[in-house]
Amino acid sequence: MDEQPTILVIDDDPAMQAVLEIALREAGYRVEIAGDGQEGIQKLMILRPQLVICDIMMPQMDGVEAFQRMKDQLQEDGIPIFVITALSRKPWFADLEAEGAVIIQKPFDIDQVLSLIRTMLL
């Protein structure tokens, strides 16, 4: 049997961590949680996930900085990065998207996110 794909969720909000973790596990993924960008980058080195979901608004290191630090390593390996945010659409979102981020606005439909994940991991 194929090993479950691992998804790294980087978010400082315990409620969002729980929602994503439950939905992703039920969809058959292995889930690892990091509470901020720094922890996410440390886990990234060990885990080699197939996909990363990263919040933008976090303490210590926000999601934009975390994305900038992760993207070269991840994109080289073809690993998608989803960036979730409660912010309304900002002009700089286009820069992130141009650099390969998939931006998901909160509140989001978890089924749509799962469908997008399935598509990206094919």
N, C-alpha and C positions, 0 to 999 in steps of 0.2 A: 504494500500500500504506500502511496506517496506520502511524504511527510507533509504535515499541515504547513501552509505558508505562515510566516511570522509577520505580524504587523506591530510596529512600534508606535504607541500613542504617547505624544508629548503634550501634556495639558496640566495646568495647575488647579483645575476645578474638579474636585472629587466627584461631583454629580455627573459632569461630562465624561470623566474617566469611566464611571460605572456604566453609563448609557452605551458608550462605545464598546467597552469590554464585553458586556453582556451580548450586545447585538453581533459583534464580530465572532465571539466564541460560538454562539448559536449558529452562525453561518459557516463554522468549521475552520476558523483561523486560530492560530496561537497568538495570544496578545501579551505584549510587554508594555508596562506603563512607566513613564518618566514624568516627574512632577514639574520639571522646568527644562529650559533649553540646554543648560550645562549637563544635567543628568542624562538628557536625551543623547547628547553627543558622546558621552562616556559609554552609554549602553550600545550605541550604534557601532562602536569599535568592536564590541564583544559579540553582538547578536547577528549581524548581517541579515536584517529583516528584508522581506520582499517588498514592503511598502511602509511608508512613514506617514502618520497623520500628526500634524503639529498645529497647536493653537498659536495665534499671533500675540495676544495680550497675556504675558506671563512676567513674573518677577525675575530678577537676576539677568537672564538673557531672553529677550523676546523672540517670537517665532520668526521674525524677519532675519534677525541675526543668526538664529539657529539654522534657518534655511540656507543662508549665505555660506555658513560653515559646512553644511552637509552636502550641498548640491553637487559640487564637483565630484566628490567621492561616490555619491549615489548615482548620479546621472551616467557616470562612466560605466557603472554596472547595470544601467537600465532600470533603476529602482525609482518608482514614482513617489513624489512627495505631495500629499494633500495638505493644504493650509486652511484651517478653519478659523473663522472670525465672526464676531458679532458686529464688527464695524460695517457701516454701509460702504458701498463701493467707493474706493479711493483711487485717485489717478495713478498712484504707485502700484496698485494691484496689477496693472498692465505690465509693469517691469518684472514683477514676480512671475507672471504667466509667461512672459517672453523668455524667462530663464528656466521654465519648465514646471513651475508650481501649478497644481490644480487647486483653485480657490473655491472653498465651499462656505457659503454664508449661513450663519446661525439665524434663526432656527432652521435646521435642515430636516429633510425627510430621510430617515435612516434607511429606508428601503432603496431610495435613489442612490444614497452613498454606497450601500452594499452592492448595488448593480454596477456602479461606476468602478468599484474595487474589483469586482469579478471581471469586468471588461479589461481593466489595466493589468490584471495578473494572468491573463490568458497566454 
